[in-house]
Amino acid sequence: MLATNFRGPYRIRASQKPDPVIEHPGDAIVRVTRACICGSDLHLYHGLVPDTRIGHTFGHEFVGIVEEVGSAVETLKPGDRVLVPFNLFCGSCFFCQKELYSNCHNTNPEATAVGGIYGYSHTTGGYDGGQAEFVRVPMADVGPYKIPDDIVDDDAVLLTDALPTGYQAAEMGDIQQGDTVVVFGAGPVGIFAAKSAWLFGAGRVIVVDHIDYRLEFVKRYARCEVIDFREVGDVALHIKKMTDWLGADVCIDAVGCEASGSLAQTLTGRWTMLQAGAATALFWAINSVRKGCNVSIVGVYGPTFNAVPIGNALNKGITMRMNQAAVKRHVPHLIEHIRQGHLNPKEIITHRVPLEEVSDAYHIFSSKYDNCIKPVLIPPRAGSARAMATSIIH
């Protein structure tokens, strides 16, 4: 099969690999019809995630059609169209019973925090991902979700991570009716967080970024205010000016370890790697939020030390909530939001690219060329979906 092949930082290509096989009676093999490139994949691509091994197949956002199931699988059959949450989970451990699926105790036994994740280095279990023609899906009775006939693949693939993560970011903010919500980051997750904030009752939504086309997109898609942090100097001070000097009721960090905006953070977190990424957005969130209010974190940081203003958080009485999204918990009500027209996830897809051109797709997404918001990869055996893919090789 054709699949992504990581060859080192900034080096990825599509190459032939062995087809996956059933390794356990609970496995399924899924033929991929859509696979996204996520902003979190760029952390791998840039060499910032430990234990990303040469030859690894990336991709934790994918949908497809069941090709084969193991002898113990009862809920799926060949031909079923499924979306596969980015997190692998057993469904029966202490954490899964509390619907903390991203913290499953059995799918990543070497870790003390996150459970297994498809295509996201050996720090998250070493599972091959879905930027491929086929993927092995363990615990197939638990993770995959059958896609209803009225939900198209372009919407479904965004239900595997980006939309549930943005939605959970808003949920963890405990938004109250009329609250002012500030989202740091206008990538796909930040866009969905801003859009979801209205669903929880926000009275005002502000998004902070510095990429012109992304700010224009989120302003149109989420009908929010925007701040270009290059133009305001002290971001926290500017937000306080906008909020009667009190600060925002909820701040959401949807950026994570590759944030721009602070030379010191960039030097220590991205260039010298003395901490687990540049925590610029988290600094801004803590310093911009109103006393006694909430900071929600879904931006990805590494597992090591980060210099953050925890004293400010303490003295302001801030509640901080964070986690990887529990995708399957959110899918049913997000499908209803799509059906009712409250959400239209596929509108953020800007590039549909043949899997063969994955190297160019990563380069364009990473470099923010061609007004790229969200790229989707189309594998060779994706059927009619291939007609939607457009070559980006010029």
Wavefront OBJ file of the C-alpha trace (Angstrom):
o trace
v 0.000 0.000 0.000
v 0.957 3.659 -0.303
v 1.583 5.398 3.019
v 3.425 8.338 4.538
v 7.018 7.624 5.471
v 8.794 9.867 7.977
v 12.466 10.237 7.038
v 13.472 12.868 9.607
v 12.580 16.489 10.417
v 11.068 18.285 7.420
v 11.399 15.083 5.383
v 8.284 13.062 4.650
v 7.216 11.212 1.539
v 4.732 8.646 0.290
v 6.155 5.189 -0.314
v 5.078 1.575 -0.591
v 4.707 -0.326 2.690
v 3.245 -3.741 3.533
v -0.533 -3.806 3.890
v -1.641 -4.027 7.537
v -3.055 -7.346 8.715
v -5.319 -8.530 11.510
v -3.009 -9.043 14.509
v -5.652 -9.581 17.177
v -9.224 -10.931 17.031
v -10.508 -7.472 17.978
v -8.825 -5.667 15.057
v -10.338 -4.244 11.910
v -8.660 -3.151 8.683
v -10.014 0.128 7.303
v -9.535 1.364 3.733
v -8.936 5.084 4.133
v -10.988 7.515 2.040
v -9.926 10.765 3.749
v -6.985 11.626 6.026
v -6.190 15.098 7.332
v -2.889 16.718 8.146
v -3.243 18.186 11.628
v -1.345 21.054 13.194
v -0.143 18.495 15.732
v 1.400 16.504 12.870
v 3.585 19.531 12.208
v 5.176 19.077 15.642
v 6.303 15.639 14.414
v 7.315 17.013 11.036
v 9.437 19.705 12.707
v 11.173 17.165 14.950
v 9.739 18.451 18.241
v 8.127 15.230 19.511
v 10.420 12.681 21.204
v 10.790 9.158 19.798
v 9.376 9.878 16.353
v 11.021 7.022 14.526
v 12.192 6.871 10.942
v 9.634 5.085 8.785
v 6.627 5.913 10.989
v 3.257 6.378 9.279
v 1.649 9.623 10.420
v -2.022 10.532 10.569
v -4.544 10.540 13.415
v -7.507 12.054 11.532
v -9.030 9.601 9.074
v -12.245 7.981 7.892
v -12.793 5.014 5.642
v -14.551 1.759 4.852
v -14.128 -1.446 6.823
v -12.341 -4.045 4.675
v -11.870 -6.876 7.148
v -12.628 -7.629 10.793
v -11.130 -9.989 13.344
v -13.030 -12.978 14.659
v -14.004 -11.222 17.912
v -15.422 -8.041 16.328
v -19.194 -7.860 16.738
v -20.227 -4.276 15.949
v -18.604 -3.780 12.530
v -18.684 -5.617 9.227
v -16.942 -5.154 5.872
v -18.471 -2.266 3.966
v -19.288 -0.131 7.021
v -18.269 3.508 6.661
v -16.538 4.634 9.846
v -14.799 7.580 11.436
v -11.986 6.627 13.780
v -11.272 8.865 16.802
v -7.632 9.893 17.006
v -7.274 8.339 20.448
v -7.207 4.571 20.927
v -9.050 3.372 24.015
v -10.137 0.093 25.555
v -13.533 1.228 26.808
v -13.256 -0.717 30.071
v -10.456 0.734 32.213
v -10.972 3.178 35.105
v -10.518 6.217 32.858
v -12.606 4.968 29.929
v -15.462 4.288 32.351
v -15.344 8.000 33.188
v -15.344 8.839 29.437
v -11.747 10.076 29.694
v -10.979 8.156 26.523
v -7.809 10.085 25.757
v -6.364 8.894 29.089
v -6.988 5.178 28.543
v -4.810 3.114 30.877
v -4.343 0.155 28.531
v -3.458 1.537 25.094
v -0.200 3.263 26.036
v 1.152 1.370 29.032
v 4.520 3.157 29.064
v 2.920 6.559 29.593
v 1.567 8.094 32.788
v -0.759 10.547 31.047
v -2.003 10.232 27.465
v -3.332 7.004 25.995
v -2.601 5.669 22.540
v -2.824 7.948 19.498
v -2.693 6.880 15.865
v 0.401 7.932 13.941
v 1.900 10.048 16.709
v 5.335 8.644 17.567
v 6.219 5.924 20.038
v 5.533 8.251 22.973
v 1.845 7.576 22.270
v 2.125 3.862 21.658
v 3.789 3.663 18.237
v 0.574 2.894 16.353
v 0.709 3.453 12.601
v -1.581 6.219 11.416
v -4.128 6.785 8.701
v -2.204 8.814 6.124
v -2.162 5.620 4.108
v -4.378 3.472 1.925
v -5.141 1.071 4.787
v -4.816 1.160 8.561
v -5.134 -1.430 11.314
v -7.700 -0.352 13.907
v -7.298 -2.181 17.250
v -10.267 -2.623 19.631
v -12.599 -2.118 16.701
v -15.725 -2.736 18.765
v -14.911 0.304 20.911
v -13.281 3.117 18.918
v -14.763 3.460 15.403
v -18.083 5.217 14.949
v -20.383 4.298 12.068
v -20.967 7.362 9.899
v -24.665 8.080 9.324
v -25.755 8.121 5.678
v -26.550 11.846 5.805
v -23.025 12.832 6.978
v -20.488 13.225 4.169
v -16.877 12.093 4.525
v -15.534 15.660 4.433
v -17.545 16.471 7.566
v -16.866 13.097 9.190
v -13.085 13.337 8.925
v -13.149 16.564 10.937
v -15.090 14.744 13.659
v -12.053 12.533 14.336
v -10.083 15.310 16.085
v -10.196 18.962 15.016
v -13.870 19.710 15.660
v -14.210 17.693 18.913
v -10.979 19.265 20.191
v -12.213 22.788 19.483
v -15.608 21.951 20.958
v -14.066 20.449 24.105
v -11.866 23.535 24.443
v -15.026 25.619 24.679
v -16.678 23.098 27.000
v -13.719 23.065 29.396
v -13.886 26.855 29.559
v -17.235 26.534 31.367
v -18.615 29.409 29.301
v -21.557 31.198 30.890
v -24.247 33.162 29.060
v -22.794 36.411 27.762
v -19.146 35.619 28.556
v -16.255 37.150 26.619
v -14.124 34.342 25.211
v -10.632 34.842 23.786
v -9.133 32.101 21.622
v -5.397 32.112 20.984
v -4.703 30.586 17.577
v -6.654 30.702 14.302
v -5.708 27.259 13.069
v -8.439 24.626 12.569
v -8.828 23.879 16.298
v -8.924 27.569 17.220
v -11.465 28.192 14.461
v -13.690 25.424 15.797
v -13.202 26.600 19.392
v -14.370 30.088 18.399
v -17.373 28.700 16.533
v -18.245 26.376 19.429
v -18.018 29.178 21.998
v -21.245 30.630 20.594
v -22.977 27.259 21.107
v -22.165 27.468 24.829
v -23.639 30.970 25.172
v -20.708 33.334 24.637
v -21.638 36.967 24.215
v -18.367 37.976 22.584
v -15.646 35.934 20.878
v -12.168 37.262 20.049
v -9.435 35.324 18.204
v -5.728 36.197 18.402
v -3.249 35.272 15.656
v -0.807 36.949 13.277
v -1.471 35.280 9.914
v -3.632 37.602 7.828
v -5.530 35.004 5.830
v -6.285 32.911 8.926
v -7.646 35.950 10.766
v -9.834 36.800 7.778
v -11.087 33.222 7.595
v -11.993 32.903 11.276
v -13.634 36.332 11.283
v -15.910 35.158 8.468
v -16.437 31.543 9.572
v -16.936 32.118 13.312
v -18.319 35.684 13.059
v -15.897 36.887 15.713
v -13.546 39.780 16.426
v -9.859 39.308 15.699
v -6.555 40.646 16.995
v -3.304 40.614 15.029
v -0.809 40.404 17.867
v 1.872 42.057 15.719
v -0.130 45.285 15.833
v -0.927 45.613 19.538
v 2.314 45.269 21.491
v 1.338 43.842 24.875
v -1.412 41.331 24.077
v -2.712 40.935 27.640
v -2.862 44.709 28.114
v -4.740 45.090 24.826
v -7.312 42.472 25.831
v -7.818 44.185 29.171
v -8.447 47.462 27.351
v -11.103 45.668 25.265
v -12.810 44.265 28.383
v -13.180 47.261 30.710
v -9.814 46.426 32.297
v -11.171 43.230 33.824
v -9.917 40.648 31.323
v -11.716 37.932 29.406
v -14.054 35.508 31.163
v -12.547 32.542 29.329
v -9.216 32.179 27.525
v -8.453 29.195 25.279
v -4.932 28.163 24.262
v -5.397 26.468 20.878
v -1.773 26.927 19.812
v 0.586 24.863 21.924
v 4.304 24.387 21.621
v 4.984 26.209 18.338
v 3.497 29.566 19.252
v 4.958 32.732 17.761
v 5.047 36.127 19.426
v 7.856 35.895 21.997
v 11.535 35.792 21.108
v 12.495 34.412 24.536
v 9.922 31.608 24.309
v 10.979 30.790 20.753
v 14.654 30.631 21.738
v 14.113 28.386 24.766
v 11.241 26.299 23.461
v 11.699 25.905 19.711
v 15.332 26.578 18.876
v 17.333 25.400 21.905
v 14.549 23.061 23.183
v 15.272 23.936 26.811
v 11.566 23.598 27.483
v 8.743 21.642 25.864
v 7.846 24.272 23.305
v 7.139 27.989 23.226
v 4.451 28.642 25.838
v 3.652 32.132 24.526
v -0.080 31.540 24.093
v -0.342 30.050 27.571
v 1.392 33.125 29.046
v -1.057 35.369 27.240
v -4.056 33.282 28.315
v -3.110 33.355 31.997
v -2.350 37.076 31.937
v -5.422 38.025 29.869
v -8.133 36.168 31.749
v -10.218 37.848 34.431
v -9.510 37.021 38.066
v -11.460 34.001 39.247
v -12.170 32.785 35.726
v -11.117 29.991 33.399
v -8.279 29.013 31.082
v -8.776 26.047 28.751
v -5.749 24.404 27.117
v -5.896 22.124 24.074
v -2.680 23.271 22.384
v -0.163 20.420 22.418
v 2.938 20.684 24.594
v 5.690 18.148 25.163
v 5.961 16.074 28.330
v 8.913 17.971 29.781
v 9.442 21.288 31.599
v 7.671 24.503 30.542
v 8.230 27.924 32.083
v 4.730 29.274 32.719
v 3.529 32.049 35.079
v 1.949 29.703 37.589
v 2.257 32.354 40.311
v 0.001 34.667 38.307
v -2.503 31.851 37.884
v -2.515 31.200 41.620
v -2.806 34.832 42.631
v -5.625 35.455 40.159
v -7.582 32.424 41.347
v -7.732 30.959 37.843
v -9.254 27.575 37.088
v -7.224 25.767 34.414
v -8.608 22.763 32.543
v -6.849 20.810 29.836
v -6.823 17.440 28.107
v -6.771 15.688 24.784
v -10.319 15.506 23.433
v -12.518 12.556 24.344
v -13.689 12.355 20.729
v -16.287 9.616 20.943
v -18.122 11.374 23.777
v -18.689 14.405 21.568
v -19.488 12.814 18.193
v -23.257 12.211 18.666
v -24.124 15.795 19.625
v -21.713 17.271 17.063
v -23.507 15.273 14.372
v -26.761 16.856 15.552
v -25.192 20.317 15.331
v -24.169 19.520 11.737
v -27.656 18.281 10.876
v -29.231 21.404 12.328
v -26.872 23.680 10.405
v -25.098 25.065 13.477
v -21.759 23.668 12.301
v -20.385 23.077 8.807
v -16.964 21.526 9.413
v -16.017 20.869 5.793
v -15.936 24.593 5.038
v -12.481 24.814 6.618
v -10.992 22.345 4.099
v -8.933 24.375 1.646
v -6.786 21.695 -0.017
v -7.637 18.159 -1.175
v -4.398 16.516 -2.202
v -3.518 13.057 -3.579
v -1.633 11.018 -0.987
v 1.222 10.711 -3.477
v 1.924 14.420 -2.973
v 2.017 14.313 0.837
v 5.468 15.929 0.943
v 4.181 19.022 -0.860
v 1.046 19.085 1.292
v 3.103 19.137 4.509
v 5.365 21.865 3.122
v 2.429 24.082 2.130
v 0.606 23.574 5.439
v 3.740 24.096 7.529
v 4.817 27.204 5.622
v 1.265 28.606 5.486
v 1.365 28.974 1.731
v -1.597 29.300 -0.611
v -3.980 30.384 2.199
v -3.952 26.831 3.551
v -6.274 26.255 6.504
v -6.823 22.481 6.439
v -5.388 19.950 3.952
v -7.010 16.583 3.319
v -5.163 13.678 1.716
v -6.968 11.378 -0.715
v -5.451 7.868 -1.084
v -5.278 6.142 -4.500
v -7.993 3.610 -3.663
v -10.445 6.142 -2.273
v -12.897 5.679 -5.123
v -14.857 8.719 -6.298
v -13.127 10.908 -3.716
v -10.048 10.976 -5.950
v -11.886 13.234 -8.373
v -11.955 15.887 -5.652
v -8.185 15.875 -5.147
v -6.136 18.501 -6.942
v -2.444 18.165 -7.677
v -0.310 20.802 -5.976
v 2.809 19.984 -7.972
v 3.501 22.793 -10.420
l 1 2 3 4 5 6 7 8 9 10 11 12 13 14 15 16 17 18 19 20 21 22 23 24 25 26 27 28 29 30 31 32 33 34 35 36 37 38 39 40 41 42 43 44 45 46 47 48 49 50 51 52 53 54 55 56 57 58 59 60 61 62 63 64 65 66 67 68 69 70 71 72 73 74 75 76 77 78 79 80 81 82 83 84 85 86 87 88 89 90 91 92 93 94 95 96 97 98 99 100 101 102 103 104 105 106 107 108 109 110 111 112 113 114 115 116 117 118 119 120 121 122 123 124 125 126 127 128 129 130 131 132 133 134 135 136 137 138 139 140 141 142 143 144 145 146 147 148 149 150 151 152 153 154 155 156 157 158 159 160 161 162 163 164 165 166 167 168 169 170 171 172 173 174 175 176 177 178 179 180 181 182 183 184 185 186 187 188 189 190 191 192 193 194 195 196 197 198 199 200 201 202 203 204 205 206 207 208 209 210 211 212 213 214 215 216 217 218 219 220 221 222 223 224 225 226 227 228 229 230 231 232 233 234 235 236 237 238 239 240 241 242 243 244 245 246 247 248 249 250 251 252 253 254 255 256 257 258 259 260 261 262 263 264 265 266 267 268 269 270 271 272 273 274 275 276 277 278 279 280 281 282 283 284 285 286 287 288 289 290 291 292 293 294 295 296 297 298 299 300 301 302 303 304 305 306 307 308 309 310 311 312 313 314 315 316 317 318 319 320 321 322 323 324 325 326 327 328 329 330 331 332 333 334 335 336 337 338 339 340 341 342 343 344 345 346 347 348 349 350 351 352 353 354 355 356 357 358 359 360 361 362 363 364 365 366 367 368 369 370 371 372 373 374 375 376 377 378 379 380 381 382 383 384 385 386 387 388 389 390 391 392 393 394
